[in-house]
């Protein structure tokens, strides 16, 4: 009998030993290990141990959830309370603010690429690490003070595009023109529109303004700026050709103040700290001519004609008179005039109701059509297209 007992002793001891090893690697002990590394600022070791911790938490969470389900099915409320307590304990194994601060302190001493990678890990795993880039647009002058800021929070290393003057809609009469961004007020360290990396810690960039009047026109290429202006100064307005392709120059507009200069203006009197004007153009185009339900135009039949007119520029167009004609003496047009009261930029209107009648002698020909559009200012646009006769 003694020999048989000895046979069973070894497996029992081995099983107990295995259980002890398993218990030694539970979430509680792994969290203590991570906490020790974090408090020492040992970043690499903390990251590795936190990964082990998350894997263990996942396994123990699954086990606890199964225990909750089992306890619920068997009406075992003691087991249910124990499993729920385990779940609450596991959810508490997160990175604390103190641990975050300790790790960040070490990360900031690392070289740039490693610091960004480790800071990104900290951003993903600690709710206490959310660096903020603050953009301050504040400015003050005699009798005027302006305070406004905007905050950006992104993962460290991600690209931030700094606002350019085209992105802003602040009153240029009060602020002038944006010329850059500075780490300290009135000092340009970054240009408008420049790309920078999201910093690892909170940072404020200050908008740097200058007194200036600018005129910018992407169509003609005009980009003129006059600096160091003051209230009451007279500034020359750039000359722009009236016609630029299908676009007709309509004047200058400062979207931040609503100030408008007509196309005939030659000088501008400065108000306040400046202005930022962009060119206004009007342009009308015709598209999508259709004779539906006819694919081609049969002879001696009233065929409906429709098309779309679109404002393809950045200025509203009012009082549009539309006239449809054809240079072919074999084409007659019924109801050839229409009126559209207003088209805003990128707006369009469908014109339909006209009818075409063609003679027998145009079988298979391409028939020419012309649409003339005249606005309330007397500006004229003409579009042409052809339609196939049956």
Buried (B, 14 or more C-beta within 10 A) or exposed (E): EEEEEEEEEEEEEEEEEEEEEEEEEEBBEBBEBBBEBBBEBBBEBBBBBBBBBBEBBEEBBEBBBEBBEEBEEEEBEEBBEBBBEBBEBBEEBBBBEEBBBBBBEBBEEBEEEEBBBBBBBBBEBBEBBEBBBBBBBBBEBEEEEBEEEEEBEBBBBEEBEBBEBEEBEBBBBBBBBBBBBBEEEEEBBBEBBEEBBBBBEEBBBBBBBBBBBBBBBEBBEBEBBBEEBEEEBEBEBBEBEEEBEBBBBBBBBBBBBEBEBEBEEEEBEBBBBBBBBBBBBBBBBBEEBBBEEBEEBEBEEEBBBBBBBBBBBBBBBEEBBBBBBBEBEBBBBEEBEBEBEBBEBEBBBEBEEBBBBBBEEBEEBEBBBBBBBBBEEEBEBBBEBEBBBB
